[in-house]
């Protein structure tokens, strides 16, 4: 009897925890927030965050592309342009599109890269 009670309570707690997790909203970095960080400084921790975030978003794109199921849409020809040129291009591109300010930063970054480095046909 005691084992059934423990099992029942464990299952109930598990269901409750799972339900709470499903309802939890995980905030993502907005385009405005990333742009604000990237505009602060060209050195130091803000610069490191900016470069790290953008590099991670692009690396994730590269790591998750499966050419059998999804054709690449960003094709950076080598040698790649300097990092500062790409970052400054993104900042300018987002300034010209204020409607993107509240959109997730990773998505707008990939949109910019697809515009800047489109794949050939």
Long-range contacts (C-beta under 8 A, 24 or more apart in sequence): 28-104, 28-105, 28-106, 29-53, 29-104, 29-105, 29-106, 30-101, 30-102, 30-103, 30-104, 30-105, 31-94, 31-100, 31-101, 31-102, 31-103, 31-104, 31-105, 31-108, 32-101, 32-102, 33-105, 34-105, 34-109, 35-90, 35-91, 35-94, 35-95, 35-101, 38-87, 38-90, 38-91, 39-91, 42-84, 50-87, 51-83, 51-87, 53-105, 54-86, 54-87, 54-90, 54-109, 57-105, 57-106, 57-109, 57-110, 58-109, 58-110, 58-113, 60-106, 61-110, 61-113, 71-119, 72-119, 73-114, 73-118, 73-119, 74-110, 74-113, 74-114, 74-117, 74-118, 74-119, 75-117, 75-118, 75-119, 75-120, 76-113, 76-117, 77-117, 86-113, 86-116, 89-116
